[in-house]
Amino acid sequence: MSSAKHRSSLRDPGNPPTTSPPATSAASVAASSSIDGENDADGFDDNPLTDGLTHLVITPSGQRHYLGNSSSTSFGLRLRSFFETFRRFDQDLSIEVQYPTYNPAAWPKRRPSVADVPKLPPRDFAKRLYDAQYTYIGTIFSFVEPDVFYKRLDKAYNQTPDLSDREACLEYCQVLVILAYGQLYSVNQWDGHDGPPGFDYFMQALQYLPDIHDEGSVLFVEVLSLVGYFMQNLNRRDAAFLYIGLALRMAISLGLHQEIVNPDMDEPTREHQRRLWWSVYSMDRILCAKSGNPITILDEDIGVLPPSRLPHESEICPATVLLHYTELSRIIGKIMKDIYRKSPKTGSSLVTSVYNIMTDLNNWRRDLPQALQFDASRLDRDISRESVSTFLHYYQCINMTARPLLFRVVQRRLANLASEKEKDWRSGLSTTTIAVIEACVAAARDSTTMMHAAAKQNLVATYGFMDGEHIFSAAIVLVMANLAFPHSDRDYAAMEKALDVLRGMAERGNGHIRARHELLIKLRGSSTNSSSNNTSAGISPLSASDPPPMTTSLPLVGMPVVESGAEVLHPFDIGAALPGLQYTGDVNLWEEGYGDLSAAVDFDWTSWTEAAQGSGPEAGERSVID
């Protein structure tokens, strides 16, 4: 496709560009037409095995498990259903029961004992811990509702679980994990034990976690998801990836990814299962992206309805937040597929992919209910944690889409820093490239402003995986922009704010964030436009041996202060940027920027660190980067 033709296809934001289909020969067209004609005549328009019928098999304990259309058992059940239209079969011929090939009594039972019996907090305090975890993750994910948790909490106070009872152990495990999250988010700083707040409860919870070879259940999916996400907060990335993957596969085996008719299930229970599915889906997408792993399930293989309000729920309820948060996770899957997957890409196809993703993000922002919009005029007043979480997710999608191109431009400029530093970075670049890079930097500024305001209200999770990931991702982009581009007061101030938030998390005891903060401080020091007079410029990297501050109060400690009325967030407008995505050149730049990436989304920053510092990283620095 010529550049002129491609430009014309991009001028209307409502009509995303498409790549030309591969050329086909006249012979292949004729053959295809002939086959299509024969199929029409035979009436084979659709695959009869993908019709609406969904099959379940039943385990000896009565648990239902999903069977996909390609399963031979499903095929047998479909054939039986067809024959039963004119002949009834004896029930003994049923094949929907999973008969084990072993004696179930011989299967190993739970461990006979646990090392430590947990000491539960007072009931009122336990409820406060539930509320704390709900503030941070209870609206963007849906694993256990308040009334269900309180019933399980009461049961935990009344008796310790029978270790041979899988469901009882799962309920007890879930209570302990929820308490662990509550401590993690409410204490929110290092408290001098073997791990972050909640670590002891989490370790005790793992003692009650059934083995993976045990039978799956909806409760098991809930618990695996919660355990996996806590692992990520501990920076056990591989363990988190495995646990969330197990939760997703178990959910699939239970048929949660499909709409299955079950007359014995009421609508609230069915809706909970829908919300649970989309919570696991969203969590899996996020962890796959952060670890650079391929997504686990394609959207085309999912048939369950999106989260929706129950009759008694208000118009804006947790299901509303979950719905819009999940849509961003769907877009992350598209980013992973179209941007980060290792596959041949051309400059024009990359422009098309970026344009389509940015259009999806623009539509998401347009369709977001007003009640969930982030009020830019109220940064110095109460802000909702669900808005913070949702918009950080949104800005991260922009960042992930655009930063490969920013990375390549920065690399080129750092290679000739002495001569390039004060030149306009836009010079010689196409309007498309400029629009994408400006989107990336603007999203980083907006993320920083939002987290800086949230920090003032103690709404930043010191050990929260996604909070740390979002602010570090924004800080990286801003440090890159300040290193490679001419001085900008706005970008420099945003960089200092991002480093301030990271510093606050580090001073509260997050060693992982401390290491990342140290790296960025070193790189910031390489910038020729650093101002020694800036109030934040005197921040020194924290030594790993420095003891974290010890305080017992819950108000904000070590976090940046936002002066009342000092800043107003003017969010980046993707809709205004879309017309700028008109392909006018830079083919090699796009193919280099997006083509050289491995599957990992978390870049190995070694190459541009070397360029910025003028030498290769030392062993200590390399451990921070990898």
N, C-alpha and C positions, 0 to 999 in steps of 0.2 A: 504494500500500500504506500502511495506517495505521501510526502509530508503535507502537501497542500490538501489532499483528500482527507488525511487524518485530522488536520486542523479544523476543517469544516464540520467533521462529525463531533467535535468536542465543544463547539460554540454554544450549544443549547444544553444547559445543565440537566434538563429533563430528559435528554436522550443520551445516555452514556455511550461512549464509543465502543464499537465491537471490532474484533479482528476479522479479517476476511477468512472464509472457510477454505480449507485446502482444495486445490483444483482436483476435479474428478474427470476421468476420461469418458468419452461418449459411450464406450462399451460398458463401463461400470454403471453408468446412468441407465442404460437400456436394460441391463441385467436386473438392477434394483427395481425398475418399474415393472418388469415382468414378474418378479417375485411378489411385489406388493399386490399386483393384480390377482395372482393366484391365491394369496392369503385372503383378500377380500372375498373372492369367490367361495373359499372354503369356510369363511366365517371365523378365522383365527385372528381376530383383531387384538385380543387380550390374552394374557397368561391366566388360565383358569385357576392356577394354584395361588394367585395373589389376591383373589377376591376377599371380601371383607372378613371372612371367617378366621378367627384366631384360636389356636388350640393351646390347651394347658394340660400338663400331666400332673398327677397327684402322687406325692410320696407316701410311704406307709404311715407317716404321722399326720397326713392330711394336708400338707403344705402344697400349694399350687405352684407349678413352674411353667414358664413360657416355652413354647416351641415355635421356631421360625418356619417360614414356608418351604425352605429347602430341606427340612428334616424328613427322613423316611417315615418316622412315626406320624408326623403331621400328614404326610401323604396317605398313610394307611387310615388315619382317622377321617380324612376327607373322603376317601373311597368308601369307607363304611357308612358315612353320612349319606352318600349318594345312594348306596344300595338300600339303606333304611327307608328311603322314600317309597319303596315298593315291597320291602321285606324286612321284618323285624328280626334282629339277632338276639340270641341269648346274651345276657349281661356278662356271663363268664367269658365271652370273647372280647371283653373290653381290653384295649391296649393303652388306655390313658393312665393306668396305674404303673408307677415305676417299681418293678419288683427287684429288690436287691439280690445280688448274686452271692450274698454272704449272710451269716446269722447276725442280725442286728444286735443281739445281746453280747456278741463277741467284740463289738466295736469299743475301742478304748474310751473310758469315761473321763470326766474332768479330773484334774489333779486333786488328790485327797485333802489338801490343805493349802492355805496361802501364808506367806511369810508374816505379813502384818495385817491386823484388823484395823481398818481406818477409824479414826476418831472424827466423827462428823461435827460440824459447827452447830450452834443453836439454830433452831428453825428459822427465826426471823432473819438472822444473818445469812443463812443459806439462801433465803429468798432474795436478799439483796445481791448476793453473788449471781443468782440467775438473772436478775435485772441488769447487772453490769454486762454479762456476756450477751444478753439480748440487745443491748444498746449497740454493740459493735457488729455482731454477726447474725442476730435474730431476725433482722428485717431483710438482709440481702440473701440469706439462706434460711431454709425452713426444715429443722430437724426434730424439734420437740416443742410442742405448745405449752404454755404456762400451766394449764389445768392438768395436763398429762404429767408434766414434770413434778408438780406438787403431790400428785397421787403416788408417784414412784418414790419421791422423797419421804413421804410418810411411811411407806413400806420399808424403806431403808432404815428409818429410826426404830421401827418395831422389831425388825429381825434381820440378821445377816442372811445372805442367800444360801440356799442349798447348792453346794458346788456341783451336784449332779444335774441340776436343773438349768439348762442352757438359757432359757428366757429370763429366769430370775437373775442369773449372773450378768446378762446383758443389761437388764434394768439397773442393777446396782452399779455396773461399770459406767453406764451413761450418767447416772447421778454424780459419780465422782469426777468424770470428765467435765461436766457442766460446772461443778464447783471449781475445778482447776481453771477453766476459762474465766470464771468470775473473779478469782484472785488475780489472774494474769492482767485483766483489764482494769481492775479497781485499785489494786496496790500500785501497779504500773511502774515499778522500779525494783532494782535488785534488793533482796531482803536478807542476804547473807547466808543463804543455804546452798544446797548443791545445784540449784538451777533457779530460773526465774520464778516469780510468784505462781503458785499453782502446781509447781513441779512435783511436790510430794503427793498431792492428790492424783496427779496423772500417773505416777509410778504405781500407786496402789490400784488405780483403775485397770492397768494392764494385767494385773494378776487375775482379774475376773473376765478378761476377754477370751471367749471361746476359741478353740482352734479353727483354722480356716476350713478344715475338712468337715466340720460340723455343718448341719443343715442351715441353709440361708433363711432369712426372714426380713420383713420390713424393719424391725427393730435392729437387726444385725447391720443392715445398710446404714441406718442412722448412726450407729456407734462407730462403725468403720470410718465413716466420713468425718466424724468429730475427732477421732483418734488421728486420722491422717492429717487433718488441718493443724492440730496441735503439734504434730511432728514437724510440720513446716515452720511453725512459730519457734521451735527449738533449733531451726536450721538443719534438721535431719531431712534433707531434700529427697534423697532416694527412698527413705522409709515413707515419707509423705506420698510420693508418687505411687508407690506400691499399694499403700492402704487405700488411697482414693481410687486407684485402678481396680482394686478388689471390690470396693463399694459399688463402682459403676457396673462391673461384670455381674455382681450379685443382683443388682437392680434389674439388669437385663434378663437374667435367668428367672426373675420373678415376674417378668412382663411389665415392669413399671414404665417402660419406654413406649408402650402401646396402649390404646384404649381397649380394654378387655371387659366385656359384659359379664358382670357377676351379680346376679339378683340378690345375693346374700350381703352385699356391701352397700352401706348407706352413702349418701353424697358427701358428707363431711369426711368420711374415711377415704373415699375415692379422691377427693380434692387434696387431702393430706399426701396421698401417694403421688399425685401429680406434682405437688410442690416439692416433695422429697426428690423426685426424679430430676426436676429442673435445678434443684440445689446441687445435687451430685454432679449433674452435667456441667453446671457453671464452674464448680470447684475443680473438676477435672480439666476443663478447658484452660482455666487460669494456670494450674500447676503444670500442664503440658507446655504452655507457652513460656512460663518462667524457667522451666528446665530445658527448653528446646526440644522436647520430645514430640513425636507426631500425635495428633489428636486421636482419641480412642474410638469414637463413633462418629459416623457421618450424619449430618442433619437429615439426609434423605432416608435414613434408616429409622427415623423416629416418627411415631404416629400419635403420641399422646397429646392431648390438648394442653395449651399453655395454662399457667396459673390464672385463676379467676376468683372473683369475690363470691362468698357464700351469702345467702339472703340476709343474714343478720349482721354482716360486716358493712362498715362505712365505705364510701366511694373511694377514699384513699386509705388503704389498709396494707398490711404486709404483703399480700398477694400482688398489689399494684407495684410496690417497690421491686419485688422478686421478678415480676414480668419484665420490667424495663432493664433491670440489672442483667437478667438472662439474655436479653436481646444483644447487649454488648458482648456477652460471652460468645454468642453465636457469631458476631462479627470478628471476634478474636480467631475463631476457627477459620474464617475466610482469610484473615491476614496470614495465618500459618500456612494455609494452602497456597495462596496466590503470591505471597511475598517471600516466605522463608523456606518453602519446600525446594529441595534441590531438583531443579528441572530446567531445561533450556528456556531462556527468556530473551525476548528482543526488547529494544527500547520502546517500541510502540505498544507491545503487550503489557509491559510494566506500567506505562502511563494509563492504559485502560484499567488495569487492576487497581492502581492507586485511586484513580478517578471513581471507580465503582465503590470502593471502600469508603472514601470520603463522602460520597453521596449517601451511602447507608448511614453513616454517622450524622450527617446533616439531617436526614429524615428522622433519626432517633431523637435528636435534640428538638426538632420541630414538634414531634408527637408527644413529648414528655408533658404530663399534666403540670399545670401551673404550680400546684401545691408541692411538687417535687423539684421545681426549678430552684437553683441556688440564687438567693436574693443578694445581689452584689452590694446593695445599700445597707445590709445588716451584718457586715462582717464583725462589727464591734458589739453585736448583740447576740442573743441566743441563736445558734445554728443547729440543725439536726444532723446527727451522725449518719443517718441513712443518705442524706444529700451529699455529705462529704465522701462517703464510700462510693456512691454511684458516680459522682462527677470525677473522682480520681480514676475510676475504671474507664470512664469516657476519654479523659485526657491521655490515659495510658494507651488506648487504642490508636489515637492520633500519633503519639510518640513512636509506637512500634511500627506503624505504617511508614513514617517519614524518616526515621533516624538512619537507616542504611545510606540514604542519599546524603544526609548531613555528614555522616561519617566519612564518606568518600571526598566530599568537598573540603572538609577540615583536614583530611590527610594531605590533599594536594597543597593546601595553603601552608600547613606546617612544614612541609618539605622545603618551602622557600619562604620561611617566616620573615626573614630580614627585609625582603623586597615586597612581600605580599601583605604584611600585617595591616598597614594603614590604607591599603587600596580598598575600594568598594567591592565587597565580596560578590555583589550581584553582577559586576562587569563581566560580560562574555557569557553569561548563563541565560538559558531560555526562561521565558515567563513561567513555564511549568515547573522547572527546577526551583526557581525563586519562591513560587507559591508553596511548594511542598516544604522547603526548608523553613520558611517563615511560619508555616503551620506548626512545625515541630517545636520551634523555639517559643512560639506563643503558648502552646499547650503546656510546655514546661514552666513558663511564667505563671500561668493560671493555676497549675497544680501547686506551685510553691506558695502563691498567695492564699490559696484555700487551706493548705496545711498549716501555714503560719498563723492564720486566724483560728483554726481548730486548736492549735497548740495553746493559744491564750486561754481557751476554755477547757483545757485538760481533756481534749477529745482526740489526742494522738496516742496510739497504743505503742508504748516503748518497745514491746516485744512483738508487736503485730507484724506478721510477715508482709502483708500487702501495704501497710503504711510505710514500712521501711523500704520496700521495693519501689513504691511510687515516688517517694521523696528522693531516693538515690537516683532513680531514672531521670527525674527532672533535673537534679543537680548535675548529673553527667552532661546533659545537653547544654545547660547553662555554662558550665565550665568550658566545654568545647567551644561554644560561641564566643566566650570572652577570650579564650586563647587564640583563636584563629581569625576573628573578625575585628574590624575597627571598634574602638571604645564606644559603648552605648551605656548611658547612665541607667536606663531602665533594665537592661540585661545584667549589668553589674550589680545593681541593687537586688535583683531577683536571685542572682547567684549567692550573694551573701545571706539572704534570707534562707535559702535552701540549706546552706552549710550550717546556719544557726539551728535549724530544726534537727539536722543530723547530729550536731553537737549536743543538743539537749537530750536526744535519745541515747547517745553514747555516755553522757555523764550520769544517766540514770542506770547504767549498767549493761547496756546491750553491746557486748564485745564484737559481734559481727558488724554492727553499724559503726563502732569505733574504728575498725580496720578500714572500712569504706570511707569514713570521714577523713582519716589520715591520708589515704591515697589522694582524695580530691584536694585536700589542703596543699599537698606537695605539688600537685599539678597547677593549682591556682597560683602558687608561688612562681610558676614559670611564666605567667602572663606579664607582659611588659607594661600593662596599664593598671596593675594593682596599685591601690592607693593606700599608703601607710597611714593616712589620716582617717581612713574609714573606721568607724567604731568597731566593726567586726574583723578588720584586717589583722588585729593583734591576736586572734585566736591561734593557739598553738596545738599541734596534734597531741592527742591524749596518749600517754604511754600505756602499754598493755599492763604495766606493773602498777599504775596509779589506782588506788582503791576507789571504788565508786562512792558517791556521796551516800551517807546513811541518814535518812530522815524517816519519821514515822507518820508525817502528815500526808494527806492525799492531795492538797492543792498543788498547783503546777510548780515543779522544781526544775531549774536548769533549762527551761524552755524559753524561746524568744518572746518578747513582749510586743504586742501590736498596739500602738498608740490609738486611742479612741478617735475615730474619724480620720485617721491618717492615710488610709488607702481605700480605694474602691476598685473592686474587680470588674474589669471590662472584658468579659469572656471573648475568646477568639471565635469568630463567626466563620464556620466552614462554608456556609452558603455564599458568603461574599467572596470566598477564595476559589470556589469551583470554576467560575468563568476564566480564572487565570490558568487553569490546568489545560492549556492548549499546546499541543506538541509542536515545538519549533526547533528541535535539534537536541544536542547533548546526548546523542545515542550512546557513545562510548561511556560517558559518565554514568548514565543509568544502568547500563549493562555491567559496568564495573561495581557500582555501588550495591546493586541488588543481586548480581550474579556471583560474587565472590563469597557470599555468606555461607557458612555451614548451617546445619539445621538449628544450631543454638541461637536463641533469641538474646540471651545474655552474652553480649560481645566479650571476646577476649581482647581487652584494651591494650595489650602489650605494644602493638605497633605504634599506635598514636601516643602512648606514654613515652616511648623511646624518642619519637619526633619532638614531643613537647619538652623533654628533659635533656635531649641531646645525647643520650646514652641508653644502653639496655638496662632493664630493671634488675635490681639485685635480688638475691634469693628471697629476702623478706618481702619485697614488693611483689614478686611473682606470686607468692601465696595469697596475697590480697586480691590479685587480679583474676586468678584462675577460678 
